[in-house]
Each structure stands twice: as structure tokens, then as C-alpha cells.
């Protein structure tokens, strides 16, 4: 009995030592996490406050005293929120689909095929990461106008104009190249011996093996496309074509800066991102690790 008690006490003391050893880093991480999530908590709090409550009161009140969901129903009823949501889904879905296809098709030859200027092409692609979109936005806009890819020439043209500038990215090409480099060459050799063509090898053998990296690319692309505000606000001229970020920003003028409605609209706009991330999170960690393979 005494031996069991001593073993139990030893285990507890060992556990406490391990926890105390990492207590400092854990505290720092908790504080940073709270600071990072505070704007989101404040947004939720503002969206749940009634008209009788001062949202700019000092000291700030996180828990609403006049608790209400009227702001959510107000936004839903007074603006064409469903239309904005559908537009965002079309743009984000098209952008994600094209990024997955084009990045995989560009990353595979850079990882597996040998051709003249391969390294030059790869490093040229990587160099574009350093160029912000704002620096090339004007020429891209002029090209879009010349090609009639704006909503003035129809909704389909407007959607294409929103999607095409972000149809592929250097980050996506790099990520997929690293994923293909992590696959043993013996897998390809065995598939070729079994009679697979290059396309069959690519679509039926390699693509299923890089699903985690595709999921990571899909998550980052979806988040970036869903939250894109600058490009749609420049290209779009018809309110019926607004995406959610542009539509939520439009609330500021329509309701004389009703911050409760703006907060509620912002919360509703983030829900699809959370759902998409939760649906893909099981691939996220393994996909990130695949991108760390040395090329």
C-alpha cells in the first residue's frame, strides 16, 4: 500500500514539474491567444447589444445587458444578404477550384519533369510572391476592362473578372511542388510499369496522394477569396453583384453607421470560413508538414 502511495506521489510530482517547466510559455501563449481573439469577441458582443445600450461605453462592457438577436434578423431582412452570400460562394468556389487544378498542374512538372530552364521558371514563379497585388492592380484592371470581364457586360463576365486574377498563385505552385517531391519515385515507376499514361499517373495516382496539401491550399485560397474587398469594390458596379465584404461595407452608408448591424453582418460573413476550416482541418497539419519537404 505504501509503495502504491509513493508511486502515485512520485507521478504527481513528476507531472507538476513538467507543467511548471512549461508554465511560462503556456501563459504567454494564452495571453497572445486572448489578445488575438478579443476583436472577434468584441464583434460578437456588439452584434448582440440592443439599441438602448451604448456600444462605446467606457469601461467597455463585453456581456450585453440588453441582449437581442434583432441585429441579425435586421441585416438579413433589410439587405439582400442571400444574394451577397451566393455571389461570394461563386467567386470563392471558382477561385479555389482553379487554384487546385492549375497549381497542381504547374507544380507537378516543376517537381518531377526535367526540362531546360526548370530552375529559372521555378525561381521566377517564387519571385512573384514579393510583388503585392496592389502594385499590379492597375494594369490587371485595364486588361479586365479590355476583355470586357466586368459586370457591365453581364453577370457571368463579372464573375470571371473577379475570379481570373486570383486563379493561380505562386504559393499554391510552391506548395504543390513540395508535395509532389515528397512522393517516392518508386510509386511513379510502378504505375508506369503497370501501363499508366502520364495523365493517368497524375490524376489517379499522384493527386490522391497529395490530398492534404490540396486541402491546405483550398483553406488558404478560400479564406483569401472570401475576405477579398479591394478588387471587388473596384471592379463591381452593380449592387446585385456585390460579394459579402463589399455588401457588409455598404451597410455603413445605408444605415448611417449602425455598428450593431455592421457587426452582425460581419459575424454572419465569417461563419462559412469557420465551417470550411472545420471541415478541412483534419488535413491541415499533415498538409503543412508536407510543404516542409526539402526540394
KAVENUR-V827007 format. One record per backbone hydrogen bond with DSSP energy under -0.5 kcal/mol. CO is the residue of the C=O (numbers start at 0). NH is the residue of the N-H. E is the energy in kcal/mol with one decimal. If there is no record, write none. Layout:
CO_NH_E ; CO_NH_E
//
This chain:
0_4_-2.3 ; 1_5_-2.4 ; 2_6_-2.1 ; 3_7_-2.3 ; 4_8_-2.7 ; 5_9_-2.2 ; 6_10_-2.3 ; 7_11_-2.3 ; 8_12_-2.5 ; 9_13_-2.4 ; 10_14_-2.4 ; 11_15_-2.5 ; 12_16_-2.1 ; 13_17_-2.1 ; 14_18_-2.3 ; 15_19_-2.9 ; 16_20_-2.1 ; 17_21_-1.3 ; 19_22_-0.6 ; 19_23_-0.5 ; 21_25_-2.3 ; 22_26_-2.4 ; 23_27_-2.1 ; 24_28_-2.3 ; 25_29_-2.4 ; 26_30_-2.4 ; 27_31_-2.5 ; 28_32_-2.3 ; 29_33_-2.4 ; 30_34_-2.3 ; 31_35_-2.3 ; 32_36_-2.2 ; 33_37_-1.2 ; 34_38_-0.5 ; 36_40_-2.1 ; 37_41_-2.9 ; 38_42_-2.0 ; 39_43_-2.2 ; 40_44_-2.5 ; 41_45_-2.5 ; 42_46_-2.1 ; 43_47_-1.0 ; 44_47_-0.7 ; 45_48_-1.2 ; 47_67_-2.0 ; 49_52_-1.4 ; 52_54_-0.7 ; 53_56_-1.1 ; 59_61_-0.6 ; 61_63_-0.6 ; 64_66_-0.9 ; 65_49_-1.6 ; 68_71_-0.6 ; 68_72_-1.7 ; 69_73_-2.5 ; 70_74_-2.2 ; 71_75_-2.2 ; 72_76_-1.9 ; 73_77_-2.4 ; 74_78_-1.3 ; 78_80_-2.4 ; 79_83_-2.0 ; 80_84_-2.5 ; 81_85_-2.7 ; 82_86_-2.5 ; 83_87_-2.4 ; 83_243_-0.6 ; 84_88_-2.3 ; 85_89_-2.3 ; 86_90_-2.4 ; 87_91_-3.1 ; 88_92_-2.6 ; 89_93_-2.3 ; 90_94_-2.3 ; 91_95_-2.6 ; 92_96_-2.5 ; 93_97_-2.3 ; 94_98_-2.2 ; 95_99_-2.4 ; 96_100_-2.1 ; 97_101_-2.9 ; 98_102_-2.1 ; 99_103_-1.5 ; 100_104_-2.2 ; 101_105_-1.9 ; 102_106_-2.5 ; 103_107_-2.0 ; 104_108_-0.7 ; 105_109_-1.1 ; 106_110_-1.2 ; 107_110_-0.7 ; 107_111_-2.7 ; 107_112_-0.5 ; 108_112_-1.1 ; 112_114_-0.5 ; 114_117_-1.4 ; 116_120_-2.5 ; 117_121_-2.4 ; 118_122_-2.7 ; 119_123_-2.0 ; 120_124_-2.2 ; 121_125_-2.3 ; 122_126_-1.9 ; 123_127_-0.9 ; 124_127_-0.8 ; 125_128_-1.6 ; 126_129_-1.4 ; 127_130_-1.3 ; 129_131_-0.7 ; 131_134_-1.2 ; 131_135_-0.7 ; 132_135_-0.9 ; 132_136_-0.7 ; 135_139_-2.1 ; 136_140_-2.5 ; 137_141_-2.3 ; 138_142_-2.4 ; 139_143_-2.3 ; 140_144_-2.3 ; 141_145_-2.4 ; 142_146_-2.1 ; 143_148_-2.7 ; 144_147_-1.3 ; 147_149_-0.6 ; 149_152_-2.1 ; 150_153_-1.5 ; 153_157_-1.9 ; 154_158_-2.5 ; 155_159_-2.3 ; 156_160_-2.3 ; 157_161_-1.5 ; 158_162_-1.9 ; 159_163_-2.7 ; 160_164_-0.5 ; 162_165_-1.9 ; 163_166_-1.7 ; 168_172_-2.0 ; 169_173_-2.5 ; 170_174_-2.6 ; 171_175_-2.4 ; 172_176_-2.3 ; 173_177_-2.3 ; 174_178_-1.8 ; 175_179_-2.4 ; 176_180_-2.0 ; 177_181_-1.0 ; 179_182_-1.3 ; 183_186_-1.3 ; 183_187_-0.7 ; 184_188_-2.4 ; 185_189_-2.4 ; 186_190_-1.8 ; 187_191_-2.5 ; 188_192_-2.1 ; 189_193_-1.7 ; 190_195_-2.3 ; 191_194_-1.3 ; 196_200_-2.7 ; 197_201_-2.2 ; 198_202_-2.9 ; 199_203_-2.2 ; 199_204_-0.7 ; 200_204_-1.0 ; 200_205_-2.3 ; 201_206_-2.1 ; 204_208_-0.6 ; 205_208_-0.7 ; 205_209_-0.9 ; 206_209_-1.2 ; 207_210_-0.8 ; 209_213_-2.2 ; 210_214_-2.5 ; 211_215_-2.1 ; 212_216_-2.5 ; 213_217_-2.4 ; 214_218_-2.3 ; 215_219_-2.3 ; 216_220_-2.5 ; 217_221_-2.6 ; 218_222_-2.4 ; 219_223_-2.3 ; 220_224_-2.8 ; 221_225_-2.9 ; 222_226_-1.8 ; 224_227_-0.8 ; 228_232_-2.0 ; 229_233_-1.2 ; 230_233_-0.6 ; 230_234_-2.6 ; 231_235_-2.4 ; 237_240_-1.6 ; 238_241_-1.5 ; 242_246_-2.9 ; 243_247_-3.2 ; 244_248_-1.9 ; 245_249_-1.6 ; 246_250_-0.6 ; 247_250_-1.1 ; 248_251_-1.2 ; 249_252_-0.5 ; 249_253_-1.8 ; 250_254_-2.2 ; 251_256_-2.5 ; 252_255_-0.7 ; 256_258_-1.4 ; 257_260_-0.5 ; 257_261_-2.1 ; 258_262_-2.5 ; 259_263_-2.2 ; 260_264_-2.8 ; 261_265_-2.2 ; 262_266_-2.2 ; 263_267_-2.3 ; 264_268_-1.8 ; 265_269_-1.2 ; 266_269_-0.6 ; 266_270_-0.9 ; 267_271_-0.6 ; 269_273_-1.9 ; 270_274_-2.4 ; 271_275_-2.6 ; 272_276_-2.5 ; 273_277_-2.5 ; 274_278_-2.0 ; 275_279_-1.3 ; 276_280_-1.0 ; 279_282_-1.5 ; 279_283_-0.6 ; 280_283_-0.9 ; 280_284_-0.7 ; 282_286_-2.2 ; 283_287_-2.3 ; 284_288_-2.1 ; 285_289_-1.7 ; 286_290_-1.1 ; 288_291_-1.5 ; 289_292_-1.5
//
